[in-house]
Each structure stands twice: as structure tokens, then as C-alpha cells.
């Protein structure tokens, strides 16, 4: 026999308030390129430092969500585990500039694969997105592997968002001691490939933006992107505004007026 639920019998109206919305719970795993080309200075103060500043801004927007960071060059490494403690992530970011990876080079596909594995290994399987921060200097021989990896993310239901930290004109890659990375006696120039990044993120149901001096980059990636992919949810229970108090007050006023009218007649 089912449980009988007694509903209030007084007058009431349905009520929808902003408080009825529960903030969405989701994870964002940042995949941060810290390869040698991220030392280029076409974005001030340099690409890596600007990426760190952008991450601080992102943490201010993503309050309440869990954020973690994977860093990569030739190999990916978990730099900051997923946490909803933004101050803890900021603590990790303080040490980003001094981080030295054991190998040189850049394997973007391996970094995205590592991020997907980290998300798959979570004990609490919340909705998740990958935020890829890179200068977009991607060799042609890595394009096919990247497209395969992006398709895998899309199949897993993990949208990919990317922030391009660089410029189309690019800049030479500095080395310690004031020298430049060279090939055949010429300085190697690192350039942002926005077209490729935009295509890859579109395949994985995400969005792309180059770094902007205003807030439009995070409006594209977070406000109109990640936050829309995981919107707040409404409460299952219907909320009601009970009107019996006002009915009771109206009845008391009517009774008082009636009593006063009789006294006046007497």
C-alpha cells in the first residue's frame, strides 16, 4: 500500500525563485602546455605567465566546481588534483614558473589522453570538461593523432574547450643565456594555429578563444561555454507560496468591520 501524502488545503500559488536552482556540480581538468615555446614573449609577460594569470581569472569564475591541472611537454603530469578549493589550486600556480619537466618536446595528444584517463579514474563521476591551454604551435605530424584523441573525448561526452596563448605572427623561442632556439642557423618561430584549435574543439562540442585583453575570452569559454554545458538544475519538489495567512488577515479585518458596524448602529 502506498504512502498517503497530505497536501495543504489552503489557497496557494506555485513559486519559482532563484533559490530553487541548485548550482551545477562539475569538474574541469585544465591541460596546460608548458613546453619550451610557452616562454615566447609575443604575449606579455610571456605565454606561460599569461596562462597562469588567465587561470587565476578562471578560478574566480568557476567557484564551487572542482578544478585540477595537468601540465605537459613531451609527457603529461598531474600538477594539481581535482579540488573545489580554489586557494589550493592558486598555491600550485605559484610554483608553475619554476617547474622543470624531465624531457623537452610537446605531445599534445598524449596530454589529452592522460586527462581523459584522470577523469575516468574519478571515484565521483561528475559531468566533466577539459580546458586546454596551449600556444597552438602544433607540428603537422601530430594533427591526425590529435583528431583521433578529440573524437575519443567527444564519444566519452567530455567537451573540449581551448584557450590559445600566443599570436598568429608568433615569436622566436628563447633559450637560457639570451639565445634562441635555431634550426639550420635560423631562429625557430612559434606561431598560434587558431584555425586548427577551433576545428578540434568544435569536433568535441566545445569552443575556442584566443587570449584577449578584456573578459571576452572567458565569456566565450566559460559563461557561454562550460557554464551553459552544465547549467544549474531546479529542485524536483514544487515550491508553493501559501496564501492562507492573507486569507486569515482578510477574514479578521472583515470581522472587525462587522463588529464595529454593529456598535455604531447601537
Backbone as CSV, one residue per row, in Angstrom:
resi,resn,N_x,N_y,N_z,CA_x,CA_y,CA_z,C_x,C_y,C_z
1,UNK,0.847,-1.186,0.000,0.000,0.000,0.000,0.885,1.239,0.000
2,UNK,0.604,2.205,-0.870,1.442,3.386,-0.994,1.241,4.336,0.170
3,UNK,2.217,5.184,0.364,2.148,6.196,1.410,1.250,7.332,0.979
4,UNK,0.337,7.728,1.839,-0.578,8.829,1.551,0.065,10.121,2.003
5,UNK,0.204,11.045,1.091,0.792,12.330,1.403,-0.308,13.389,1.475
6,UNK,-0.369,14.061,2.586,-1.388,15.086,2.771,-0.870,16.409,2.251
7,UNK,-1.609,17.000,1.334,-1.240,18.275,0.769,-1.983,19.387,1.509
8,UNK,-1.357,20.557,1.688,-2.042,21.679,2.314,-3.298,22.015,1.530
9,UNK,-4.356,22.362,2.235,-5.644,22.597,1.591,-5.958,24.076,1.412
10,UNK,-5.135,24.975,1.956,-5.398,26.403,1.842,-5.032,26.947,0.479
11,UNK,-5.407,28.209,0.237,-5.061,28.830,-1.044,-3.555,29.002,-1.182
12,UNK,-3.046,28.782,-2.379,-1.615,28.904,-2.615,-1.369,29.064,-4.102
13,UNK,-0.141,29.534,-4.444,0.253,29.683,-5.832,1.635,29.080,-5.993
14,UNK,1.957,28.533,-7.195,3.296,27.989,-7.401,4.327,29.095,-7.366
15,UNK,5.502,28.771,-6.838,6.537,29.783,-6.661,7.835,29.311,-7.290
16,UNK,8.442,30.165,-8.092,9.749,29.890,-8.674,10.672,31.028,-8.307
17,UNK,11.700,30.724,-7.549,12.659,31.714,-7.101,14.052,31.291,-7.530
18,UNK,15.004,32.248,-7.659,16.383,31.860,-7.972,16.961,30.861,-6.988
19,UNK,16.467,30.898,-5.734,16.986,29.981,-4.717,16.607,28.533,-5.010
20,UNK,15.603,28.349,-5.905,15.188,26.990,-6.221,16.231,26.276,-7.091
21,UNK,17.157,27.036,-7.671,18.158,26.455,-8.550,19.372,25.988,-7.757
22,UNK,19.759,24.739,-7.996,20.953,24.206,-7.363,22.132,24.418,-8.301
23,UNK,23.249,24.979,-7.817,24.416,25.157,-8.690,24.856,23.827,-9.285
24,UNK,25.203,23.856,-10.545,25.662,22.632,-11.204,26.961,22.153,-10.572
25,UNK,27.088,20.853,-10.445,28.308,20.245,-9.923,29.052,19.602,-11.088
26,UNK,30.271,20.079,-11.383,31.035,19.517,-12.484,32.515,19.713,-12.242
27,UNK,33.312,18.984,-13.022,34.767,19.041,-12.928,35.344,19.650,-14.197
28,UNK,36.382,20.448,-14.028,37.125,20.983,-15.164,38.593,20.626,-14.963
29,UNK,39.115,19.827,-15.867,40.526,19.465,-15.804,41.278,20.309,-16.834
30,UNK,42.136,21.183,-16.337,42.918,22.064,-17.195,44.124,21.291,-17.720
31,UNK,44.352,21.341,-19.018,45.520,20.716,-19.636,46.409,21.862,-20.127
32,UNK,47.510,22.084,-19.430,48.332,23.275,-19.633,49.659,22.924,-20.310
33,UNK,49.863,23.516,-21.456,51.101,23.369,-22.214,52.203,24.192,-21.537
34,UNK,53.280,23.528,-21.085,54.401,24.274,-20.501,55.688,23.961,-21.262
35,UNK,55.532,23.640,-22.544,56.688,23.334,-23.369,57.549,24.577,-23.572
36,UNK,58.700,24.398,-24.177,59.672,25.474,-24.313,59.105,26.677,-25.074
37,UNK,58.220,26.429,-26.031,57.655,27.531,-26.813,56.763,28.445,-25.979
38,UNK,56.328,27.974,-24.803,55.495,28.804,-23.923,56.300,29.906,-23.248
39,UNK,57.626,29.944,-23.485,58.450,31.029,-22.971,58.502,32.217,-23.938
40,UNK,57.911,32.077,-25.121,57.906,33.169,-26.098,57.169,34.380,-25.528
41,UNK,57.594,35.567,-25.961,57.106,36.813,-25.350,56.174,37.610,-26.261
42,UNK,55.551,36.945,-27.255,54.581,37.678,-28.067,53.327,37.998,-27.271
43,UNK,53.117,37.294,-26.164,52.067,37.607,-25.189,52.782,37.956,-23.888
44,UNK,52.557,39.180,-23.399,53.280,39.647,-22.210,52.681,39.064,-20.928
45,UNK,53.515,38.799,-19.904,54.986,38.917,-19.905,55.667,37.808,-20.704
46,UNK,55.113,36.610,-20.696,55.399,35.574,-21.680,54.192,34.643,-21.695
47,UNK,54.191,33.704,-22.595,52.988,32.876,-22.761,52.630,32.107,-21.491
48,UNK,53.598,31.517,-20.841,53.323,30.711,-19.663,52.816,31.563,-18.506
49,UNK,53.440,32.693,-18.273,52.984,33.565,-17.200,51.590,34.107,-17.480
50,UNK,51.316,34.402,-18.751,49.974,34.880,-19.095,48.942,33.776,-18.885
51,UNK,49.321,32.538,-19.201,48.416,31.415,-18.966,48.089,31.285,-17.482
52,UNK,49.098,31.488,-16.627,48.860,31.421,-15.181,47.902,32.522,-14.738
53,UNK,48.071,33.726,-15.282,47.166,34.828,-14.952,45.742,34.519,-15.410
54,UNK,45.618,33.931,-16.589,44.295,33.565,-17.094,43.657,32.496,-16.218
55,UNK,44.463,31.585,-15.691,43.931,30.548,-14.804,43.408,31.140,-13.499
56,UNK,44.086,32.154,-12.976,43.585,32.834,-11.782,42.212,33.442,-12.062
57,UNK,42.049,34.029,-13.240,40.755,34.604,-13.605,39.699,33.520,-13.731
58,UNK,40.068,32.398,-14.324,39.130,31.282,-14.478,38.668,30.753,-13.120
59,UNK,39.596,30.640,-12.169,39.239,30.135,-10.841,38.211,31.033,-10.167
60,UNK,38.274,32.337,-10.422,37.277,33.243,-9.870,35.902,33.011,-10.454
61,UNK,35.846,32.532,-11.694,34.552,32.267,-12.337,33.992,30.907,-11.935
62,UNK,34.856,29.930,-11.769,34.428,28.542,-11.571,34.280,28.171,-10.105
63,UNK,33.920,29.113,-9.272,33.775,28.838,-7.837,32.705,27.776,-7.611
64,UNK,33.019,26.827,-6.756,32.082,25.753,-6.459,32.315,24.509,-7.297
65,UNK,33.022,24.646,-8.414,33.336,23.489,-9.239,34.708,22.934,-8.847
66,UNK,34.946,21.697,-9.199,36.263,21.117,-8.940,37.167,21.387,-10.139
67,UNK,38.372,21.857,-9.856,39.329,22.188,-10.900,40.641,21.473,-10.603
68,UNK,41.263,20.921,-11.623,42.580,20.301,-11.499,43.435,20.715,-12.684
69,UNK,44.734,20.464,-12.612,45.647,20.888,-13.669,46.582,19.739,-14.060
70,UNK,46.639,19.471,-15.345,47.637,18.586,-15.941,48.607,19.468,-16.714
71,UNK,49.904,19.311,-16.488,50.904,20.039,-17.269,51.602,19.049,-18.188
72,UNK,52.114,19.563,-19.310,52.757,18.643,-20.244,53.759,19.352,-21.138
73,UNK,54.757,18.586,-21.501,55.682,18.917,-22.569,55.692,17.686,-23.456
74,UNK,56.793,16.936,-23.406,56.815,15.664,-24.134,55.951,14.620,-23.434
75,UNK,55.769,14.777,-22.112,54.936,13.861,-21.336,54.027,14.655,-20.404
76,UNK,52.835,14.126,-20.122,51.920,14.811,-19.205,52.158,14.397,-17.758
77,UNK,51.834,15.301,-16.852,51.963,15.040,-15.415,50.793,15.711,-14.698
78,UNK,50.285,15.049,-13.656,49.241,15.660,-12.840,49.897,16.668,-11.907
79,UNK,49.594,17.936,-12.108,50.202,19.020,-11.348,49.358,19.396,-10.134
80,UNK,48.054,19.465,-10.310,47.136,19.780,-9.207,45.915,18.879,-9.333
81,UNK,45.643,18.027,-8.344,44.479,17.134,-8.423,43.181,17.924,-8.347
82,UNK,42.112,17.334,-8.836,40.810,17.982,-8.809,40.406,18.354,-7.386
83,UNK,40.002,19.590,-7.200,39.569,20.061,-5.894,38.642,21.252,-6.065
84,UNK,37.731,21.446,-5.114,36.901,22.652,-5.141,37.498,23.750,-4.267
85,UNK,38.724,23.565,-3.816,39.444,24.572,-3.044,40.292,25.412,-4.001
86,UNK,39.754,26.552,-4.420,40.459,27.396,-5.389,41.787,27.897,-4.843
87,UNK,41.868,28.124,-3.548,43.125,28.599,-2.963,44.229,27.553,-3.086
88,UNK,43.855,26.285,-2.988,44.850,25.226,-3.158,45.399,25.225,-4.580
89,UNK,44.525,25.419,-5.559,44.976,25.464,-6.952,45.872,26.685,-7.168
90,UNK,45.512,27.804,-6.566,46.344,29.011,-6.684,47.732,28.780,-6.072
91,UNK,47.777,27.998,-5.014,49.064,27.677,-4.395,49.958,26.927,-5.390
92,UNK,49.373,25.961,-6.094,50.138,25.230,-7.103,50.636,26.176,-8.192
93,UNK,49.794,27.117,-8.595,50.160,28.026,-9.681,51.359,28.905,-9.319
94,UNK,51.563,29.157,-8.037,52.712,29.955,-7.619,54.041,29.286,-7.998
95,UNK,54.008,27.969,-8.140,55.226,27.214,-8.426,55.320,26.787,-9.890
96,UNK,54.417,27.301,-10.713,54.377,26.876,-12.104,55.632,27.293,-12.863
97,UNK,56.079,28.524,-12.664,57.207,29.058,-13.420,58.503,28.294,-13.126
98,UNK,58.609,27.767,-11.912,59.835,27.059,-11.538,59.789,25.577,-11.887
99,UNK,58.663,25.127,-12.443,58.517,23.714,-12.770,59.391,23.358,-13.968
100,UNK,60.183,22.305,-13.838,61.055,21.844,-14.916,60.678,20.408,-15.253
101,UNK,60.240,20.193,-16.489,59.890,18.846,-16.907,61.156,18.085,-17.320
102,UNK,61.152,16.770,-17.121,62.363,15.990,-17.384,62.714,15.857,-18.857
103,UNK,61.774,16.102,-19.760,62.046,15.940,-21.193,61.557,17.160,-21.957
104,UNK,62.202,17.435,-23.104,61.785,18.512,-23.984,60.862,17.962,-25.065
105,UNK,60.190,18.878,-25.747,59.260,18.465,-26.785,57.826,18.686,-26.329
106,UNK,56.867,18.413,-27.224,55.457,18.626,-26.918,54.625,17.529,-27.550
107,UNK,53.872,16.787,-26.744,52.965,15.762,-27.249,51.558,16.117,-26.776
108,UNK,50.837,16.851,-27.618,49.513,17.338,-27.243,48.501,16.199,-27.104
109,UNK,48.544,15.234,-28.012,47.596,14.128,-27.973,47.759,13.304,-26.695
110,UNK,49.010,13.061,-26.298,49.256,12.298,-25.068,48.710,13.036,-23.859
111,UNK,48.785,14.361,-23.866,48.277,15.145,-22.744,46.763,15.039,-22.641
112,UNK,46.067,15.097,-23.761,44.603,14.974,-23.743,44.181,13.562,-23.349
113,UNK,44.946,12.560,-23.797,44.645,11.182,-23.397,44.824,11.007,-21.890
114,UNK,45.887,11.565,-21.352,46.145,11.493,-19.913,45.007,12.151,-19.137
115,UNK,44.533,13.289,-19.609,43.430,13.986,-18.936,42.165,13.134,-18.933
116,UNK,41.868,12.495,-20.049,40.678,11.645,-20.111,40.803,10.464,-19.146
117,UNK,41.993,9.900,-19.036,42.202,8.798,-18.102,42.021,9.261,-16.651
118,UNK,42.492,10.457,-16.346,42.313,11.000,-14.994,40.832,11.177,-14.672
119,UNK,40.076,11.649,-15.635,38.640,11.841,-15.407,37.923,10.495,-15.276
120,UNK,38.365,9.519,-16.037,37.736,8.192,-15.966,38.017,7.506,-14.638
121,UNK,39.108,7.869,-13.980,39.508,7.210,-12.732,38.872,7.841,-11.498
122,UNK,38.059,8.873,-11.667,37.456,9.538,-10.509,36.490,8.614,-9.774
123,UNK,36.479,8.736,-8.447,35.509,7.977,-7.659,34.121,8.580,-7.799
124,UNK,34.050,9.908,-7.890,32.772,10.589,-8.048,32.665,11.071,-9.492
125,UNK,31.829,10.399,-10.265,31.761,10.662,-11.706,30.815,11.820,-12.000
126,UNK,31.274,13.041,-11.751,30.505,14.232,-12.091,30.672,14.542,-13.577
127,UNK,29.752,15.321,-14.151,29.993,15.803,-15.519,31.320,16.533,-15.572
128,UNK,32.028,16.448,-16.704,33.379,17.000,-16.759,33.661,17.621,-18.117
129,UNK,34.588,18.564,-18.106,35.081,19.189,-19.329,36.595,19.296,-19.238
130,UNK,37.239,19.363,-20.396,38.679,19.597,-20.467,38.902,21.013,-20.993
131,UNK,39.734,21.764,-20.291,40.114,23.108,-20.715,41.583,23.065,-21.125
132,UNK,41.832,23.170,-22.408,43.167,23.020,-22.987,43.770,24.403,-23.207
133,UNK,44.900,24.683,-22.549,45.572,25.968,-22.669,46.926,25.726,-23.333
134,UNK,47.086,26.232,-24.548,48.280,25.961,-25.335,48.583,27.130,-26.254
135,UNK,49.837,27.211,-26.705,50.189,28.258,-27.663,49.826,27.846,-29.090
136,UNK,49.295,26.646,-29.251,48.810,26.218,-30.558,49.897,25.982,-31.582
137,UNK,51.118,25.805,-31.132,52.233,25.501,-32.040,52.295,23.983,-32.177
138,UNK,51.518,23.451,-33.122,51.321,22.006,-33.225,51.885,21.507,-34.548
139,UNK,52.923,20.668,-34.527,53.507,20.138,-35.763,52.487,19.349,-36.578
140,UNK,52.634,19.381,-37.876,51.685,18.714,-38.764,51.614,17.214,-38.512
141,UNK,52.717,16.618,-38.081,52.714,15.170,-37.871,51.934,14.759,-36.625
142,UNK,51.438,15.733,-35.848,50.621,15.418,-34.677,49.126,15.644,-34.929
143,UNK,48.765,16.198,-36.079,47.368,16.550,-36.334,46.445,15.334,-36.307
144,UNK,46.845,14.249,-36.960,45.989,13.063,-37.036,45.754,12.456,-35.661
145,UNK,46.811,12.363,-34.856,46.675,11.808,-33.505,45.773,12.689,-32.648
146,UNK,45.882,14.000,-32.826,45.038,14.911,-32.071,43.567,14.752,-32.450
147,UNK,43.278,14.628,-33.726,41.899,14.461,-34.160,41.297,13.173,-33.606
148,UNK,42.098,12.111,-33.582,41.627,10.845,-33.001,41.333,11.007,-31.520
149,UNK,42.208,11.708,-30.805,42.025,11.896,-29.381,40.794,12.749,-29.090
150,UNK,40.579,13.774,-29.896,39.424,14.656,-29.718,38.127,13.888,-29.960
151,UNK,38.120,13.006,-30.962,36.940,12.186,-31.227,36.636,11.267,-30.048
152,UNK,37.687,10.775,-29.397,37.501,9.927,-28.222,36.865,10.715,-27.077
153,UNK,37.302,11.943,-26.888,36.686,12.804,-25.868,35.209,13.024,-26.174
154,UNK,34.911,13.289,-27.435,33.521,13.535,-27.831,32.660,12.304,-27.570
155,UNK,33.183,11.127,-27.888,32.447,9.887,-27.648,32.200,9.669,-26.162
156,UNK,33.150,10.082,-25.332,33.020,9.930,-23.879,32.132,11.007,-23.259
157,UNK,31.660,11.949,-24.062,30.794,13.001,-23.541,31.546,14.059,-22.759
158,UNK,32.822,14.256,-23.088,33.650,15.254,-22.396,33.947,16.392,-23.373
159,UNK,33.268,17.527,-23.255,33.536,18.637,-24.173,34.935,19.213,-23.966
160,UNK,35.505,19.706,-25.052,36.851,20.264,-25.037,36.795,21.757,-25.352
161,UNK,37.357,22.549,-24.450,37.469,23.995,-24.646,38.956,24.340,-24.686
162,UNK,39.318,25.298,-25.528,40.733,25.626,-25.618,40.934,27.137,-25.630
163,UNK,42.035,27.551,-24.981,42.457,28.947,-24.947,43.814,29.031,-25.618
164,UNK,43.887,29.775,-26.712,45.136,29.936,-27.437,45.979,31.046,-26.832
165,UNK,47.134,30.681,-26.307,48.003,31.643,-25.619,49.192,31.950,-26.534
166,UNK,48.988,32.851,-27.477,50.024,33.205,-28.434,49.422,34.091,-29.503
167,UNK,50.195,34.356,-30.557,49.713,35.184,-31.655,49.964,34.482,-32.980
168,UNK,49.208,34.892,-33.993,49.367,34.323,-35.324,50.738,34.681,-35.904
169,UNK,51.239,35.874,-35.595,52.563,36.268,-36.091,53.669,35.483,-35.406
170,UNK,53.456,35.133,-34.145,54.403,34.316,-33.412,55.631,35.061,-32.936
171,UNK,56.556,34.284,-32.390,57.774,34.851,-31.817,58.837,33.760,-31.763
172,UNK,60.105,34.170,-31.780,61.194,33.206,-31.627,61.152,32.610,-30.224
173,UNK,61.655,31.376,-30.098,61.622,30.661,-28.826,62.927,30.922,-28.073
174,UNK,62.846,31.589,-26.923,64.078,31.914,-26.191,64.661,30.713,-25.473
175,UNK,65.963,30.749,-25.311,66.688,29.735,-24.551,67.427,30.423,-23.403
176,UNK,67.803,29.661,-22.372,68.592,30.266,-21.292,69.884,30.874,-21.833
177,UNK,70.277,31.995,-21.252,71.508,32.648,-21.691,71.295,33.671,-22.780
178,UNK,70.023,33.993,-23.080,69.738,35.022,-24.067,69.815,34.554,-25.508
179,UNK,69.897,33.254,-25.745,69.951,32.731,-27.104,68.546,32.335,-27.560
180,UNK,68.462,31.895,-28.845,67.195,31.482,-29.419,67.314,30.051,-29.924
181,UNK,66.217,29.344,-29.888,66.178,28.014,-30.485,66.327,28.162,-32.001
182,UNK,67.268,27.410,-32.586,67.558,27.554,-34.009,67.433,26.222,-34.747
183,UNK,67.147,26.349,-36.031,67.137,25.188,-36.936,67.773,25.625,-38.236
184,UNK,68.852,24.930,-38.644,69.612,25.285,-39.841,70.070,26.740,-39.802
185,UNK,70.478,27.170,-38.621,71.006,28.511,-38.468,69.984,29.610,-38.385
186,UNK,68.683,29.258,-38.396,67.610,30.247,-38.320,66.823,30.062,-37.020
187,UNK,66.432,31.197,-36.435,65.627,31.132,-35.210,64.287,30.467,-35.499
188,UNK,63.890,29.533,-34.636,62.605,28.846,-34.779,61.509,29.770,-34.251
189,UNK,60.532,30.035,-35.101,59.448,30.935,-34.724,58.194,30.120,-34.396
190,UNK,57.641,30.343,-33.223,56.454,29.611,-32.774,55.208,30.450,-33.040
191,UNK,54.233,29.860,-33.744,53.015,30.588,-34.121,51.763,29.872,-33.626
192,UNK,50.773,30.651,-33.244,49.479,30.129,-32.810,48.660,29.714,-34.033
193,UNK,48.178,28.481,-34.039,47.314,27.980,-35.119,45.862,27.986,-34.620
194,UNK,45.224,29.146,-34.704,43.848,29.281,-34.209,42.871,28.432,-35.006
195,UNK,43.097,28.320,-36.305,42.178,27.553,-37.157,42.121,26.092,-36.720
196,UNK,43.289,25.516,-36.442,43.336,24.120,-36.011,42.664,23.945,-34.650
197,UNK,42.971,24.815,-33.696,42.373,24.697,-32.361,40.854,24.844,-32.426
198,UNK,40.388,25.772,-33.238,38.945,25.967,-33.367,38.278,24.731,-33.961
199,UNK,38.924,24.118,-34.936,38.373,22.915,-35.557,38.332,21.752,-34.571
200,UNK,39.400,21.584,-33.800,39.457,20.468,-32.845,38.407,20.605,-31.751
201,UNK,38.263,21.794,-31.214,37.282,21.975,-30.139,35.854,21.832,-30.650
202,UNK,35.607,22.244,-31.883,34.266,22.086,-32.450,33.912,20.607,-32.576
203,UNK,34.902,19.772,-32.897,34.661,18.329,-33.007,34.247,17.729,-31.671
204,UNK,34.716,18.326,-30.571,34.424,17.784,-29.245,33.375,18.621,-28.521
205,UNK,32.495,19.270,-29.300,31.352,20.001,-28.733,31.766,21.110,-27.778
206,UNK,32.924,21.710,-28.001,33.401,22.775,-27.132,33.507,24.097,-27.861
207,UNK,34.443,24.920,-27.442,34.626,26.250,-28.030,36.083,26.659,-27.894
208,UNK,36.469,27.623,-28.726,37.842,28.118,-28.724,37.850,29.634,-28.632
209,UNK,38.872,30.158,-27.951,39.133,31.596,-27.958,40.628,31.811,-27.804
210,UNK,41.134,32.795,-28.515,42.493,33.252,-28.247,42.449,34.139,-27.009
211,UNK,43.583,34.314,-26.353,43.666,35.199,-25.196,43.286,36.621,-25.598
212,UNK,42.449,37.249,-24.779,42.019,38.623,-25.019,42.421,39.495,-23.838
213,UNK,42.588,40.786,-24.117,42.923,41.717,-23.039,41.711,42.063,-22.184
214,UNK,40.505,41.823,-22.718,39.295,42.038,-21.922,38.776,40.674,-21.459
215,UNK,37.538,40.639,-20.999,36.982,39.388,-20.459,36.259,38.561,-21.513
216,UNK,36.383,38.934,-22.792,35.603,38.243,-23.818,36.055,36.800,-24.024
217,UNK,37.323,36.492,-23.714,37.772,35.105,-23.879,37.041,34.182,-22.907
218,UNK,36.902,34.605,-21.652,36.210,33.763,-20.681,34.702,33.821,-20.837
219,UNK,34.207,34.875,-21.461,32.777,34.898,-21.788,32.474,33.804,-22.797
220,UNK,33.372,33.636,-23.774,33.199,32.583,-24.772,33.377,31.193,-24.171
221,UNK,34.435,31.025,-23.384,34.790,29.690,-22.907,34.001,29.255,-21.686
222,UNK,33.747,30.196,-20.758,33.076,29.794,-19.517,31.605,30.215,-19.484
223,UNK,31.346,31.514,-19.554,29.966,31.993,-19.402,29.046,31.393,-20.462
224,UNK,29.471,31.452,-21.732,28.662,30.917,-22.825,29.069,29.502,-23.214
225,UNK,30.056,28.944,-22.525,30.545,27.616,-22.869,30.336,26.604,-21.774
226,UNK,31.314,26.491,-20.882,31.273,25.464,-19.838,30.042,25.605,-18.951
227,UNK,29.746,26.836,-18.521,28.600,27.038,-17.623,27.281,26.690,-18.307
228,UNK,27.206,26.862,-19.630,25.993,26.503,-20.354,25.917,24.997,-20.597
229,UNK,27.066,24.352,-20.693,27.073,22.900,-20.885,26.596,22.172,-19.640
230,UNK,26.831,22.791,-18.473,26.421,22.188,-17.193,25.586,23.206,-16.416
231,UNK,24.351,23.465,-16.859,23.548,24.500,-16.203,23.078,24.085,-14.826
232,UNK,22.688,25.076,-14.031,22.099,24.803,-12.719,20.815,24.015,-12.905
233,UNK,20.485,23.188,-11.936,19.289,22.356,-12.010,18.256,22.847,-11.015
234,UNK,16.997,22.693,-11.387,15.920,23.127,-10.495,15.558,22.011,-9.533
235,UNK,15.008,22.386,-8.410,14.599,21.418,-7.397,13.466,20.556,-7.926
236,UNK,13.480,19.258,-7.592,12.421,18.358,-8.049,11.073,18.686,-7.417
237,UNK,11.096,19.152,-6.188,9.843,19.417,-5.478,9.283,20.777,-5.876
238,UNK,7.968,20.808,-6.143,7.313,22.069,-6.456,7.250,22.938,-5.205
239,UNK,7.692,24.166,-5.341,7.634,25.105,-4.235,6.354,25.921,-4.340
240,UNK,5.688,26.116,-3.201,4.413,26.836,-3.189,4.496,28.031,-2.253
241,UNK,3.768,29.055,-2.617,3.608,30.208,-1.737,2.216,30.133,-1.136
242,UNK,2.168,29.862,0.155,0.893,29.698,0.838,0.234,31.055,1.070
243,UNK,-1.091,31.108,0.776,-1.833,32.366,0.898,-2.804,32.374,2.077
244,UNK,-2.795,31.313,2.903,-3.780,31.249,3.977,-3.593,32.367,5.000
245,UNK,-2.366,32.850,5.157,-2.126,33.940,6.103,-2.883,35.193,5.680
246,UNK,-2.803,35.474,4.368,-3.502,36.666,3.878,-5.016,36.475,3.950
247,UNK,-5.501,35.262,3.699,-6.934,34.997,3.818,-7.399,35.170,5.257
248,UNK,-6.556,34.709,6.199,-6.910,34.858,7.614,-6.962,36.325,8.014
249,UNK,-5.964,37.105,7.560,-5.962,38.533,7.881,-7.172,39.238,7.293
250,UNK,-7.535,38.861,6.064,-8.701,39.474,5.437,-9.968,39.142,6.220
251,UNK,-10.063,37.888,6.681,-11.220,37.499,7.469,-11.302,38.260,8.787
252,UNK,-10.136,38.470,9.436,-10.118,39.207,10.689,-10.538,40.659,10.478
253,UNK,-10.084,41.260,9.370,-10.472,42.640,9.085,-11.968,42.739,8.845
254,UNK,-12.516,41.791,8.083,-13.966,41.794,7.819,-14.772,41.638,9.114
255,UNK,-14.275,40.729,9.987,-14.976,40.533,11.260,-14.924,41.787,12.109
256,UNK,-13.786,42.444,12.125,-13.642,43.672,12.921,-14.566,44.771,12.395
257,UNK,-14.647,44.894,11.056,-15.521,45.904,10.468,-16.982,45.605,10.790
258,UNK,-17.349,44.313,10.794,-18.729,43.939,11.088,-19.063,44.281,12.529
259,UNK,-18.158,43.988,13.467,-18.399,44.286,14.881,-18.494,45.791,15.097
260,UNK,-17.614,46.517,14.438,-17.629,47.985,14.581,-18.909,48.565,14.023
261,UNK,-19.422,47.969,12.911,-20.671,48.462,12.320,-21.845,48.252,13.255
262,UNK,-21.865,47.109,13.967,-22.969,46.851,14.912,-22.944,47.825,16.083
263,UNK,-21.716,48.138,16.559,-21.612,49.095,17.665,-22.130,50.460,17.265
264,UNK,-21.827,50.862,16.028,-22.277,52.162,15.554,-23.796,52.221,15.447
265,UNK,-24.405,51.081,15.029,-25.858,51.026,14.920,-26.524,51.112,16.298
266,UNK,-25.821,50.525,17.313,-26.386,50.547,18.660,-26.282,51.971,19.229
